[in-house]
């Protein structure tokens, strides 16, 4: 089973989104990002979902803008 951080990393890479910026823009402190990245601490489900939803919505907005 993959950690939430690894799942978010793969999603952000595939959508072309900077993961640290996604954390901050989703309302999650950047210290949470660094703890997950450097120390290997996994995220809580609610935190991961918050960032996941932001990345998904941000990518959708970018796709709509490109279609115009």
C-alpha positions, 0 to 999 in steps of 0.5 A: 500500500502506498503512502498518501504522500506518494500518491499525491506526488504521483498525481501532482507530477501527472497533472504538472502541479508543484506539490508544495504549492498545492499544499499551501494553496489547499490551506495546509501548512508547508511544515506538513509538506516538509514533514511528509517529504523529509521525515517520512511522516505520513499524512492524515486522510483528511489532509491528503484528501484536501490536497488531492482535491485541490490538485484535481480542481486546479488541473481541471481549471487549467484544462478548461483555460487551455481549451479557450 
